[in-house]
Amino acid sequence: MNRLMVLGTLALGAFAACSPDSNSVTGLAADRAVQIEADAPGAVYALSNQATDNAVAVLARSADGALTWQASVPTGGSGAGSSLGSQGALALSDDGRWLFAVNAGSNDISAFQVRPSGLSLTSRVASGGSQPISLTVRGGLVYVLNAGGDGNISGFTIGSDGALAPIAGSARSLSASGVGPAQVSFSPNGDWLVVTEKATSKIDLYAVGPDGLASAPVTSASAGGTPFGFAFGHRAELFVSEAAGSASSYVIDGTGALQAASGAVLTHQGAPCWAVVTKNGKFGYTANAQGGSISGFSIDNDGAIGLIDGDGRTAVVGGGNIDLAVSGNSRYLYELNGNRSITGFRIEADGHLTAVGNVARLPASTVGLVAR
């Protein structure tokens, strides 16, 4: 039986607020390997989402977490020009070689090769529906969530050159039409696709077969209203932003059914719309659209969760949050602000956050955030 811990964050009235995704090493060698990963530089990417000339903003990340503007790379498509009400508008492949972006205005998705010098566009393909808002990648598969019309998910394969090819017959419906979907993501083992529905307060799970085709959805009610963004962690923890201002946890059994594992834990903050989990699964964070705060959670081995700070204010940025991302080494947390900037934080050993800088000059329509 596959068991996943699904951890949801709940917020009152957040629907509107969220719319302004076997060799062993021991001893000193292991310590050195950890240090190398912790000190390695990386990059942060954001999607301009402009109605014309959609582009990916590339920011270099230094070893100390500071960001430096590097480039703006066109996707070749068009954005929506306004909020997508989603998480996962950008997605990185597991090996960091490929970056994928949605073009909500032109109903397609773009693929980029990730190079040391920046990004190189490799392909652009129709999304298999209208208004793509979120996508996810696992191995050689990409699935996109289309919010327009009745809404659906649709699958693609990744070629050796990064080109995307539609999987015939892969489109799958959501639980109904007009459900207000927010995010799609593979589970860490690739066995499941998860979709959150804001308007119905439901969570859909699709089993993924060896041919890459998804099953019909198994739909469960979320513990709180308006499930939004989510992210998996080391033990398959999945944080889902919901509209009641709290956090809940579930177990997904082998049939795709949800079972509650932890009761709702209040964030005491308004509209936690985006969520991330650190690589080691010890901490989760929600970006709260109302008030511009970030709430931190500790996560036990059994999936139980608790606020790091009693008032739910692990950090306060202001300006209204739009998205959240954790660096590949889980040492840094980045928050996309409503004031057209990205603020970085160092994640301390106890889960608290220390600011490491801010980078501005992003377009007002910017959505989506991913880091490596």
WOVENWO-V170538 format. One record per residue. N is the residue number from 1. RES is the residue in one small letter. PHI is phi in degrees with one decimal (* if undefined). OMEGA is omega in radians with two decimals (* if undefined). Layout:
n->N res->RES phi->PHI omega->OMEGA
n->N res->RES phi->PHI omega->OMEGA
This chain:
n->1 res->m phi->* omega->3.05
n->2 res->n phi->-76.7 omega->3.14
n->3 res->r phi->-126.3 omega->3.09
n->4 res->l phi->-121.6 omega->3.02
n->5 res->m phi->-90.9 omega->3.13
n->6 res->v phi->-109.0 omega->-3.03
n->7 res->l phi->-114.1 omega->-3.02
n->8 res->g phi->-109.3 omega->3.06
n->9 res->t phi->-108.5 omega->-2.96
n->10 res->l phi->-111.8 omega->-3.14
n->11 res->a phi->-144.2 omega->3.13
n->12 res->l phi->-72.3 omega->3.05
n->13 res->g phi->65.7 omega->-2.99
n->14 res->a phi->-83.3 omega->-3.11
n->15 res->f phi->-54.8 omega->3.14
n->16 res->a phi->-75.0 omega->-3.08
n->17 res->a phi->-63.9 omega->-3.10
n->18 res->c phi->-80.1 omega->-3.13
n->19 res->s phi->-115.6 omega->3.09
n->20 res->p phi->-76.9 omega->*
n->21 res->d phi->* omega->*
n->22 res->s phi->* omega->3.06
n->23 res->n phi->-89.2 omega->-3.14
n->24 res->s phi->-98.3 omega->3.09
n->25 res->v phi->-127.6 omega->-3.07
n->26 res->t phi->-127.5 omega->3.00
n->27 res->g phi->58.4 omega->-3.08
n->28 res->l phi->-62.5 omega->3.14
n->29 res->a phi->-62.7 omega->3.12
n->30 res->a phi->-66.3 omega->3.12
n->31 res->d phi->-60.4 omega->-3.14
n->32 res->r phi->-65.9 omega->3.14
n->33 res->a phi->-62.4 omega->3.11
n->34 res->v phi->-64.0 omega->-3.11
n->35 res->q phi->-64.2 omega->3.13
n->36 res->i phi->-60.6 omega->-3.14
n->37 res->e phi->-64.6 omega->-3.10
n->38 res->a phi->-64.2 omega->-3.06
n->39 res->d phi->-89.7 omega->-3.06
n->40 res->a phi->-69.0 omega->3.05
n->41 res->p phi->-73.3 omega->-3.13
n->42 res->g phi->-158.2 omega->-3.12
n->43 res->a phi->-154.7 omega->3.04
n->44 res->v phi->-125.4 omega->-3.11
n->45 res->y phi->-124.0 omega->3.06
n->46 res->a phi->-134.3 omega->-3.10
n->47 res->l phi->-103.9 omega->-3.09
n->48 res->s phi->-66.6 omega->3.10
n->49 res->n phi->58.9 omega->3.13
n->50 res->q phi->-71.9 omega->-3.09
n->51 res->a phi->-61.7 omega->3.00
n->52 res->t phi->-124.2 omega->3.09
n->53 res->d phi->56.3 omega->3.02
n->54 res->n phi->-57.5 omega->-3.07
n->55 res->a phi->-151.7 omega->3.05
n->56 res->v phi->-103.3 omega->3.05
n->57 res->a phi->-82.3 omega->-3.13
n->58 res->v phi->-111.6 omega->3.11
n->59 res->l phi->-122.8 omega->3.10
n->60 res->a phi->-73.6 omega->3.10
n->61 res->r phi->-108.6 omega->3.09
n->62 res->s phi->-79.8 omega->-3.11
n->63 res->a phi->-62.9 omega->3.13
n->64 res->d phi->-92.4 omega->3.07
n->65 res->g phi->92.4 omega->-3.13
n->66 res->a phi->-68.3 omega->-3.13
n->67 res->l phi->-107.3 omega->3.07
n->68 res->t phi->-132.7 omega->3.12
n->69 res->w phi->-59.5 omega->-3.11
n->70 res->q phi->-116.5 omega->-3.07
n->71 res->a phi->-167.4 omega->2.97
n->72 res->s phi->-123.7 omega->-3.02
n->73 res->v phi->-111.6 omega->-3.12
n->74 res->p phi->-61.7 omega->3.06
n->75 res->t phi->-85.4 omega->-3.04
n->76 res->g phi->87.7 omega->-3.13
n->77 res->g phi->-120.1 omega->-3.10
n->78 res->s phi->-118.3 omega->3.05
n->79 res->g phi->-90.9 omega->-3.13
n->80 res->a phi->-87.7 omega->-3.10
n->81 res->g phi->80.8 omega->3.13
n->82 res->s phi->-152.0 omega->-3.06
n->83 res->s phi->-56.2 omega->3.07
n->84 res->l phi->-91.7 omega->-3.10
n->85 res->g phi->59.3 omega->-3.03
n->86 res->s phi->-146.9 omega->2.91
n->87 res->q phi->-124.7 omega->3.11
n->88 res->g phi->96.3 omega->3.08
n->89 res->a phi->-67.8 omega->3.03
n->90 res->l phi->-124.8 omega->3.09
n->91 res->a phi->-146.7 omega->3.07
n->92 res->l phi->-102.7 omega->3.05
n->93 res->s phi->-68.5 omega->-3.09
n->94 res->d phi->-58.3 omega->-3.11
n->95 res->d phi->-88.9 omega->3.10
n->96 res->g phi->75.5 omega->-3.09
n->97 res->r phi->-83.3 omega->-3.01
n->98 res->w phi->-128.1 omega->3.04
n->99 res->l phi->-123.2 omega->-3.11
n->100 res->f phi->-123.5 omega->-3.06
n->101 res->a phi->-137.7 omega->3.08
n->102 res->v phi->-91.7 omega->3.00
n->103 res->n phi->-118.2 omega->-3.00
n->104 res->a phi->-66.6 omega->-3.12
n->105 res->g phi->-81.2 omega->-3.13
n->106 res->s phi->-107.2 omega->3.04
n->107 res->n phi->59.2 omega->3.09
n->108 res->d phi->-147.5 omega->3.13
n->109 res->i phi->-129.4 omega->-3.11
n->110 res->s phi->-115.8 omega->3.09
n->111 res->a phi->-118.6 omega->3.14
n->112 res->f phi->-127.6 omega->2.92
n->113 res->q phi->-86.3 omega->3.13
n->114 res->v phi->-89.9 omega->3.14
n->115 res->r phi->-117.7 omega->3.07
n->116 res->p phi->-57.2 omega->-3.11
n->117 res->s phi->-87.7 omega->-3.12
n->118 res->g phi->144.0 omega->-3.09
n->119 res->l phi->-116.3 omega->3.07
n->120 res->s phi->-130.8 omega->-3.12
n->121 res->l phi->-65.2 omega->-3.13
n->122 res->t phi->-109.0 omega->3.14
n->123 res->s phi->-164.7 omega->3.06
n->124 res->r phi->-144.0 omega->-3.01
n->125 res->v phi->-141.9 omega->3.10
n->126 res->a phi->-57.3 omega->-3.01
n->127 res->s phi->-80.2 omega->-3.11
n->128 res->g phi->83.4 omega->3.12
n->129 res->g phi->-173.5 omega->3.11
n->130 res->s phi->-124.1 omega->3.14
n->131 res->q phi->55.0 omega->3.03
n->132 res->p phi->-65.3 omega->-3.07
n->133 res->i phi->-126.5 omega->-3.07
n->134 res->s phi->-156.0 omega->3.07
n->135 res->l phi->-146.9 omega->-3.07
n->136 res->t phi->-146.9 omega->-3.11
n->137 res->v phi->-133.0 omega->3.08
n->138 res->r phi->-149.3 omega->-3.10
n->139 res->g phi->59.2 omega->-3.14
n->140 res->g phi->-97.4 omega->-3.10
n->141 res->l phi->-117.5 omega->2.98
n->142 res->v phi->-127.9 omega->2.99
n->143 res->y phi->-122.2 omega->-3.14
n->144 res->v phi->-118.7 omega->3.08
n->145 res->l phi->-104.0 omega->3.10
n->146 res->n phi->-100.6 omega->-3.07
n->147 res->a phi->-96.8 omega->-3.09
n->148 res->g phi->-77.5 omega->-3.13
n->149 res->g phi->61.3 omega->3.11
n->150 res->d phi->-74.8 omega->-3.11
n->151 res->g phi->81.7 omega->3.10
n->152 res->n phi->-165.4 omega->2.89
n->153 res->i phi->-114.7 omega->-3.11
n->154 res->s phi->-145.1 omega->-3.00
n->155 res->g phi->-109.3 omega->-3.13
n->156 res->f phi->-144.0 omega->2.98
n->157 res->t phi->-103.8 omega->3.13
n->158 res->i phi->-104.4 omega->3.10
n->159 res->g phi->-76.4 omega->-3.14
n->160 res->s phi->-63.1 omega->3.11
n->161 res->d phi->-96.0 omega->3.13
n->162 res->g phi->89.3 omega->3.14
n->163 res->a phi->-70.5 omega->3.11
n->164 res->l phi->-95.8 omega->3.09
n->165 res->a phi->-128.2 omega->3.14
n->166 res->p phi->-61.2 omega->3.03
n->167 res->i phi->-89.5 omega->-3.10
n->168 res->a phi->-58.6 omega->3.09
n->169 res->g phi->73.4 omega->-3.06
n->170 res->s phi->-89.3 omega->-3.10
n->171 res->a phi->-63.7 omega->3.12
n->172 res->r phi->-131.3 omega->3.14
n->173 res->s phi->-73.7 omega->2.98
n->174 res->l phi->-86.6 omega->-3.06
n->175 res->s phi->-66.5 omega->3.12
n->176 res->a phi->-168.0 omega->3.05
n->177 res->s phi->-87.5 omega->3.11
n->178 res->g phi->65.9 omega->-3.04
n->179 res->v phi->-89.5 omega->-3.12
n->180 res->g phi->62.6 omega->-3.11
n->181 res->p phi->-65.6 omega->-3.08
n->182 res->a phi->-122.5 omega->-3.07
n->183 res->q phi->-157.3 omega->2.96
n->184 res->v phi->-125.0 omega->3.08
n->185 res->s phi->-156.3 omega->2.96
n->186 res->f phi->-71.8 omega->2.90
n->187 res->s phi->-71.8 omega->-3.09
n->188 res->p phi->-56.5 omega->3.13
n->189 res->n phi->-87.1 omega->3.10
n->190 res->g phi->78.2 omega->-3.09
n->191 res->d phi->-78.1 omega->-3.06
n->192 res->w phi->-132.2 omega->2.86
n->193 res->l phi->-110.9 omega->-3.13
n->194 res->v phi->-118.8 omega->3.09
n->195 res->v phi->-130.8 omega->3.04
n->196 res->t phi->-99.2 omega->3.12
n->197 res->e phi->-118.8 omega->-3.07
n->198 res->k phi->-71.3 omega->-3.00
n->199 res->a phi->-70.4 omega->-3.10
n->200 res->t phi->-101.6 omega->-3.05
n->201 res->s phi->56.0 omega->3.11
n->202 res->k phi->-125.6 omega->3.06
n->203 res->i phi->-124.7 omega->-3.13
n->204 res->d phi->-101.1 omega->3.04
n->205 res->l phi->-124.5 omega->-3.13
n->206 res->y phi->-120.0 omega->3.02
n->207 res->a phi->-75.0 omega->-3.12
n->208 res->v phi->-106.3 omega->-3.12
n->209 res->g phi->-81.9 omega->3.14
n->210 res->p phi->-63.4 omega->3.09
n->211 res->d phi->-86.7 omega->3.13
n->212 res->g phi->86.2 omega->-3.14
n->213 res->l phi->-85.0 omega->3.12
n->214 res->a phi->-91.2 omega->3.08
n->215 res->s phi->-77.8 omega->2.93
n->216 res->a phi->-66.8 omega->-3.07
n->217 res->p phi->-74.6 omega->2.91
n->218 res->v phi->-101.6 omega->-2.98
n->219 res->t phi->-107.6 omega->3.10
n->220 res->s phi->-127.5 omega->3.05
n->221 res->a phi->-74.0 omega->3.07
n->222 res->s phi->-78.5 omega->-3.11
n->223 res->a phi->-69.9 omega->3.11
n->224 res->g phi->-132.4 omega->-3.09
n->225 res->g phi->-75.2 omega->3.03
n->226 res->t phi->58.1 omega->3.02
n->227 res->p phi->-61.1 omega->-3.01
n->228 res->f phi->-125.9 omega->-3.09
n->229 res->g phi->-83.6 omega->3.13
n->230 res->f phi->-160.4 omega->3.10
n->231 res->a phi->-154.8 omega->3.11
n->232 res->f phi->-88.0 omega->3.10
n->233 res->g phi->-122.7 omega->-3.01
n->234 res->h phi->-58.6 omega->-3.14
n->235 res->r phi->-101.8 omega->-3.11
n->236 res->a phi->66.6 omega->3.02
n->237 res->e phi->-67.0 omega->-3.13
n->238 res->l phi->-130.9 omega->3.10
n->239 res->f phi->-91.2 omega->-3.11
n->240 res->v phi->-122.1 omega->3.12
n->241 res->s phi->-80.2 omega->-3.13
n->242 res->e phi->-121.0 omega->-2.87
n->243 res->a phi->-92.6 omega->-3.12
n->244 res->a phi->-108.0 omega->3.08
n->245 res->g phi->71.0 omega->3.14
n->246 res->s phi->-144.9 omega->3.10
n->247 res->a phi->-125.0 omega->3.09
n->248 res->s phi->-130.9 omega->3.08
n->249 res->s phi->-131.0 omega->-3.12
n->250 res->y phi->-138.9 omega->2.94
n->251 res->v phi->-111.8 omega->3.04
n->252 res->i phi->-99.7 omega->3.14
n->253 res->d phi->-84.6 omega->-3.07
n->254 res->g phi->-64.5 omega->3.12
n->255 res->t phi->-93.4 omega->-3.09
n->256 res->g phi->91.4 omega->3.12
n->257 res->a phi->-81.3 omega->3.12
n->258 res->l phi->-93.3 omega->3.03
n->259 res->q phi->-129.3 omega->-3.10
n->260 res->a phi->-64.9 omega->3.09
n->261 res->a phi->-116.4 omega->3.13
n->262 res->s phi->-149.4 omega->-3.14
n->263 res->g phi->-69.8 omega->-3.12
n->264 res->a phi->-62.5 omega->3.08
n->265 res->v phi->-112.0 omega->-3.07
n->266 res->l phi->-63.8 omega->3.02
n->267 res->t phi->-87.6 omega->-3.07
n->268 res->h phi->62.4 omega->3.13
n->269 res->q phi->-130.6 omega->-3.07
n->270 res->g phi->-89.0 omega->2.97
n->271 res->a phi->55.9 omega->2.98
n->272 res->p phi->-73.6 omega->-2.96
n->273 res->c phi->-100.7 omega->-3.10
n->274 res->w phi->-131.8 omega->-3.03
n->275 res->a phi->-144.9 omega->3.07
n->276 res->v phi->-138.5 omega->3.09
n->277 res->v phi->-131.5 omega->3.10
n->278 res->t phi->-70.4 omega->-3.05
n->279 res->k phi->-60.4 omega->-3.14
n->280 res->n phi->-83.1 omega->3.10
n->281 res->g phi->73.7 omega->-3.08
n->282 res->k phi->-82.5 omega->-3.04
n->283 res->f phi->-134.2 omega->3.01
n->284 res->g phi->-130.0 omega->-3.11
n->285 res->y phi->-137.9 omega->3.03
n->286 res->t phi->-119.8 omega->3.03
n->287 res->a phi->-95.0 omega->-3.04
n->288 res->n phi->-100.3 omega->-3.02
n->289 res->a phi->-65.4 omega->3.14
n->290 res->q phi->-91.8 omega->3.13
n->291 res->g phi->101.5 omega->3.07
n->292 res->g phi->64.2 omega->-3.14
n->293 res->s phi->-108.2 omega->3.04
n->294 res->i phi->-122.5 omega->3.11
n->295 res->s phi->-104.1 omega->3.10
n->296 res->g phi->-102.5 omega->3.12
n->297 res->f phi->-127.7 omega->2.91
n->298 res->s phi->-90.4 omega->-3.11
n->299 res->i phi->-126.3 omega->3.10
n->300 res->d phi->-78.8 omega->-3.14
n->301 res->n phi->-61.4 omega->-3.13
n->302 res->d phi->-89.7 omega->3.11
n->303 res->g phi->93.8 omega->3.10
n->304 res->a phi->-65.0 omega->-3.07
n->305 res->i phi->-125.5 omega->3.09
n->306 res->g phi->-155.6 omega->3.13
n->307 res->l phi->-64.2 omega->3.03
n->308 res->i phi->-71.4 omega->3.09
n->309 res->d phi->-118.9 omega->-3.03
n->310 res->g phi->-57.5 omega->-3.13
n->311 res->d phi->-90.2 omega->3.11
n->312 res->g phi->77.5 omega->-3.10
n->313 res->r phi->-108.6 omega->3.09
n->314 res->t phi->-73.1 omega->3.03
n->315 res->a phi->-154.2 omega->3.09
n->316 res->v phi->-127.3 omega->-3.11
n->317 res->v phi->-108.1 omega->-3.10
n->318 res->g phi->84.6 omega->3.11
n->319 res->g phi->83.0 omega->3.14
n->320 res->g phi->81.8 omega->3.14
n->321 res->n phi->-81.8 omega->3.14
n->322 res->i phi->-124.4 omega->3.12
n->323 res->d phi->-167.9 omega->-3.03
n->324 res->l phi->-148.9 omega->3.11
n->325 res->a phi->-151.5 omega->3.08
n->326 res->v phi->-114.2 omega->3.11
n->327 res->s phi->-64.1 omega->-3.09
n->328 res->g phi->-59.5 omega->3.10
n->329 res->n phi->-90.4 omega->3.12
n->330 res->s phi->58.9 omega->3.11
n->331 res->r phi->-91.1 omega->-3.06
n->332 res->y phi->-130.5 omega->3.09
n->333 res->l phi->-117.0 omega->-3.14
n->334 res->y phi->-124.3 omega->-3.08
n->335 res->e phi->-125.1 omega->3.10
n->336 res->l phi->-85.9 omega->-3.04
n->337 res->n phi->-98.3 omega->3.06
n->338 res->g phi->-71.1 omega->3.12
n->339 res->n phi->-94.4 omega->3.03
n->340 res->r phi->68.6 omega->3.14
n->341 res->s phi->-141.2 omega->3.06
n->342 res->i phi->-121.7 omega->3.11
n->343 res->t phi->-108.3 omega->-3.14
n->344 res->g phi->-106.7 omega->3.11
n->345 res->f phi->-135.0 omega->2.95
n->346 res->r phi->-88.0 omega->3.12
n->347 res->i phi->-86.9 omega->-3.10
n->348 res->e phi->-79.7 omega->-3.07
n->349 res->a phi->-61.4 omega->3.14
n->350 res->d phi->-96.6 omega->3.11
n->351 res->g phi->91.9 omega->3.09
n->352 res->h phi->-70.8 omega->-3.03
n->353 res->l phi->-118.8 omega->3.07
n->354 res->t phi->-122.8 omega->-3.09
n->355 res->a phi->-63.0 omega->3.13
n->356 res->v phi->-122.0 omega->3.09
n->357 res->g phi->140.3 omega->-3.08
n->358 res->n phi->-145.1 omega->3.08
n->359 res->v phi->-125.0 omega->-3.09
n->360 res->a phi->-106.1 omega->3.06
n->361 res->r phi->71.4 omega->3.05
n->362 res->l phi->-83.9 omega->3.06
n->363 res->p phi->-61.9 omega->-3.10
n->364 res->a phi->-63.5 omega->-3.10
n->365 res->s phi->-86.0 omega->-3.02
n->366 res->t phi->-59.4 omega->3.05
n->367 res->v phi->-139.1 omega->3.06
n->368 res->g phi->76.5 omega->-3.13
n->369 res->l phi->-152.1 omega->3.08
n->370 res->v phi->-147.1 omega->-3.06
n->371 res->a phi->-135.9 omega->3.03
n->372 res->r phi->-138.2 omega->*
